[in-house]
Amino acid sequence: MASMRILLTNDDGIHAPGIVSLHSAIRDLGQVWTAAPLTVQSAAGHGITYTDPLMVEPVQVTPDFGGVAVDGRPADCVKLAIRSLWPEHFGEANRPDLTISGMNSGANAGINILYSGTVAAAIESAFLGVPSIAVSLYLRDRSNIFWDRAAEIARTVIDRILAMRPLTPHEVLNVNVPPIESADAPMPPIRVVGMNAAPLLEGFERRVSPAGQVYYWAAGEGMQFTSTTEGSDVDILREGCVTVTPLSYVMTDVDRVQEWKEGLE
């Protein structure tokens, strides 16, 4: 496999264990350079910053891992990196060959794909013409997380993706790794599946502050849905498989375009 120029980002922040482990797993793929949020941006979706400056600073997280921390959202990080930071660092005509976003702390399957900053960063990259892979880890037990083994499994999946064929400029793949329960967990099966299209089972807990002000706290677990389609990403991830879902940022409902043209034009 030819050496690649890889932009690494995430939504859990540059100090998160998931991005540290994923960097360690992929760093021999080529030239890996990181631009990630300064702070946690989970569920930031595809928000971007227009009315505030994007402050940047170099950060050394561990002796082997560092990068540029951007005080913004995941999509900001990718947009800024591809448009400005990467050319400033590597030369005007340079851009990454691939963006990898993750490894997220928690699955990004089903409707969570729309809320996810991890996936939004990958989609922003593909929109700008750099193919991307989003990587997330489904966590059932947050008290004992085997980040390094999960990252090794993610690397195996990435290797298989890249060995199949070159990714086209606007291509996005969403990868979810199932719960990893030991440091030597076996490689799970890989399944290519569609997105589960059902709302989350969630609610809001009503509370009252000491000052008497009513407020609401979001309540729910990110992998509980009103329904689960057999063979979807949620269903197959729960079975213990790695899921790979090709995504598109083009949101036109092509099946209804003609109907509306006939009714409105």
N, C-alpha and C positions, 0 to 999 in steps of 0.2 A: 504494500500500500504506500503510495507516494506521501511524502511529508506535506502537511497541510498547515495553513494559517487559520487559527481558530480563535474566535471571540467567545469568551466564557462570561456568562452573566447569571443572574438569578433574581428571585424576589424576596428571599429571606434575609438579604443583606450580606455584605462581603465577609462578615465575621462568622457566618453560619457554618456549622459542621458539614452540611451537605455539599456546599461548594468547595470546601477544602478537600473533602474525600474525592469528589468527582475530578477536581484538578489533578490530584495524585494519580488517579486511574487513567487519565487521558493525556497526561503531559508528554508522553513519548509518541503521540500521534503526529506531533509537529510543533510549530511555534504557537503556544497558547498564551493569550494575553487577556487580562481580566478587566472588565468595567462593570461594576455591580453597585447596587444601592448602598448608601452609607448606613441606612437603618432598615428595619424589617418593613416590607411593603406587601405582605400577604393580602390576597384578595383585592389588590389595587386595580385589577383589570387592565384595560388598555388606556388608562388615563395618562395624559402628558402635561407638562408644565409650560405655561405661557406667561404668566403674570409675575413669576419670581425667577431670580437668577438660579442657574444650576451650578452650585459650588462643587468643585472637584479637588481631590487631594490624593496623593499616593499613600497607600496603606500597606504595611507588611504584617500580615496576619500570623504567619508562622515562618520559621527560617526558610521553608521551601515554597511558600505561597504568599503572594501579594498582588496588588493591582491598583487600579484607580477607583476610588470610592466617589460616587456621584450622589449628591444630596437631592435625589429625585426619585422618580418611579422607574420600574423596570423598562418600560417602553422608552422613557427618556434616556436611560443608559445606552440602549442599543442605537437609538436615533443619533445621540451625541457621538457615540463611539464610531459609527460607520461614517457619519458626515464630517466629523472634525477630529476626534481624538486619534483614531487609527491613522489617518493621513499625516497628522502632526508627528506621530511617533515613528511611523514606518516609511513615510514618503508620500508625496502628493498623489501618485497614481496607484497607491496600494489600498486594498480592502481585503477583509477576511474571505477565506474560501467557504467557511462554515461558522455558524453561531450555535453554541450549545448552551441551553438555559437550564440551570438546576444545580444540584439535585434538590428538588423541593421537599420540604418536610411535610408530607401528606400527599395523598393521591390527588391528581387533577384529571378526573374522569367524569363523564356525564356532564351535567350543567355546570360543574365547577370549571370546565374548560373556559366558559365565558367570563367567570370571575377571576380567573387565575392571572396573576402578574407574571408567573413563570411562562405560561403559554403566550401571553401578550408580548413578552420580550421576543419570543421565537417568531411570532407572526409579524411583528414590526420589522425584524430582520429580513424575512422573506419578502415582505412588501417592498423593501428597499433593494431587493435583488440578491440577497445573500441567503442561501438555503439554511435551514435550521432544524434542530432537534431539541424538543423540550423533554426533560427527564424529571420524574417525580417518584417518590417512594411512599407507598401506602403503609401507614403506621397504625397498627392495632394496639400496640403496647409502647407508649412513649417513654417508659422507664428504662428500657434496655434496647437501644437502637444500634444495629451493626452497620454503621455508615460505610465502613471500608469495604465490606463484602458486598453491600448493595451497589456501591460504585463500581466494583469489579464486574458485577453482573451487568450493570448499565454499559460498561465499556464493551463487553462481549456483544451486546445488542447493537451498539454503535458500529462496531467492527463489521457485523453481518450486514447492516444497512449499507455501509460504505463499500463493502465488497460486492454487493449486488449490481450496482451501477452508479455512475456519478449523479448526484442530486442536481436537479434543475434549479435555476436561480430563485424561483418563487415557491419552492417546495417546503412544506412544514410537516414534520412527523412528531406526534405526541406519544411519548413512551412512559408507561407506568410500570414500576417494579413492585411485585407483591411483597407482603411482609416477609422480612428476612429474620429468621429466629436464631441464627447462630453464626459464628465467624467463619464456619466452613460449610454453610448451607449450599446444597447443590444448585446448579443452574436450572432455573424453571423453564418450562416450555415457552416459546414465543408464539403469540397469536395476533394476527392482524384483524382488527375489528372496528365496527362503527361506534359512534357515540350514543350513549343512553340518553334519550330525550324525555326526561320527566323532572318535575320540580323536586327540590330537596324537601324532606320532612323537617321543618324547622318552625320556630315560633319566636316570640319575644317575651322575656320575663319582665313584668312590670315591677318597678321598685320605686321607693321614695327616699330621697336624700335626707340627711339630718336637718337640712334647711326647709324640708317640706316640698321640694321640687320633684315632680314625677319624671322618671326616666325609664328607658327600656334597654335591656341587655339581650343581644341576640343569643338564642339558645338552639342547640341542635348539633348533630354529629355529621361531618361532611360526607359520609358515605351511606347515608340513609335517604332513600328516595320514595316518592309516592308510588312508583312502580319501576320494575327493572325488566327490560326487554331481554329475552333469552339470546345469548350470543353477543350481547353488547359489551362495551369496555368494562362497565361496572360488573356485569355478570361474570365475565371471564377473569377479571382481576380478583374477584372474590374466590374463584376456584384455585388461585395460586399461580396463575400464569402471568408472564410479562405481556402487556398489551401494547400494540403499536397502532396508532390511528392517524392516517393521513388527514390533514386539515386544509381548509381553504379560507382565505380572508374575504373572498368575493361573496357577498351576502344576498345577491339578487335571487328572488324566488322565481326561477326561470319558468316553472310550470304555470305561473299565473300572469306572466307578462302579457300574453296575447289576450287573455280575458279582460284585463284592465285597459289595454289598448283599444279593444273593440267597444268598451263601455264608456271611455272617457275622451277619446280623440275625436 
